[in-house]
């Protein structure tokens, strides 16, 4: 039987950030975290959306002779104000960098075209072994 070579990186990062949510500043501990926006989300709450950007490469891992995957993960923060969304994104970025990852793009803020809500995003690069 052939199975997946790597675990679901989006789900792994959602679980990781969710586990660290209790360490977020109190005003962001109720933020929801998932892949995409939850059904019925409104700008009155905070949310972190995790996506694998799909750009990955394999590099030889010389110590064990295995391969490592390098993938880019994008996290988008959603909140009711421009100030809150940037702060939430910076908190989430600090948490994501505790994962085996390295910084890629820093926090960038904007307005979402669909919801007209403030958003801020960042990316990290994750290296991982096959399962």
N, C-alpha and C positions, 0 to 999 in steps of 0.2 A: 504494500500500500504506500502511496506517495502522499505525504502531508506537507504542510507549510514549512518552509525553511526557517522563517523568522516569526516571532510572535507579532501580534497586532500592535504596532508602535503607537498608534493613536490611543487605543485602549490602555496600553501600559502607561502613557503619560497622563491620561485622565485619572487613572487609579493613583498614580504617584502624587499628582497635585491635590487630589481629594484627600489623601492621607495627610498632607501638610497643611490643609486648610485651617486646622485648629491653631496653627502658628501664625496665620495671617493677622494683620491688625484687626481689632474687634469689628470695625465697620465693614470688613470684607469677608468675614467668616461665614456669612450666609450665601455667598456667591455660589451659583450653580456651576458645575463643570461638566462638560460633555463634548461629544463630536457634533458640531453644528449647534444651532439655536434650539432650545426646547420648544415644543409645540405651545403656542399661545404666549410666548415670551413678550413682555412689554418693557419699555424703557424705565419702569419704576424699580427694577432690580438689577443686580450685577450678574454677569455670566462670563465664563471663560470657555471658548470654543477651541478645540485642539484638532489640527489637521496635519497629516503628513503631506509635505509638498510634492512628493513623488520623485524628487531628484535624489537618487542614491547611487552609490558605487561600491564595488567590492575591492578591498585591498588585502594583500597577504598579511597575515599575522604571524610573524616569524617565530615567536616563542613556542607556539603549540602547533604550528603548521596549518592552522585553520584560517578561515577567512573572516574578516570583519565587514559588516555593512556600515556605511556612513550615510545617514539620512537626515534631511532637513525637516524639522517640525515647526509649524507656524501656530502660534497661539493668538487668538483675537479676543480682546476684552470688550465687553458691552456694558454700558452704565448710563445713568440718567444725565450726567454732566460731563463736560470735557475734562474738567479737573479730576473728577473721580475715576474716569476711564483711564486716564494716563497713570494715575497712582496705582490703580488695580493692576494694570499691565506691568508696571515696574515691580510690584510685589510678586506677581506671578513669574516674572522673568527671574527674579532672585531665587524663587523656589525651583524653577525648571533648571537652573544652573547647578543645583545640588544633585540632580540626576546625572548619570555619566554623559555629560554633554559639554559643549563649549559654545560661547557666544557666536552668533552670526549677525543678523540685523538687529539693531537696537529698536527701542520703542518708537513707533510712528503713529500719530493720531490723525483721525479724519472723521468724516460723517458718512454713515452708511446710506447708500442711495435708496435702498428698499424701506428701511424703518425710520430714516431720518434721525437716527440715534448716534451719539458719539461712539466711536470705536477706536481702539488702539491695538496695534499688533507688534509682534517681535518674532524672531526665529532663533532657534538653537540647532546646533548640529549634534546628532547623537551617533555614537559608535556602539555597535552591539555584535554579539556572537550569534551564530545559528542556535536554534533550540535543539 
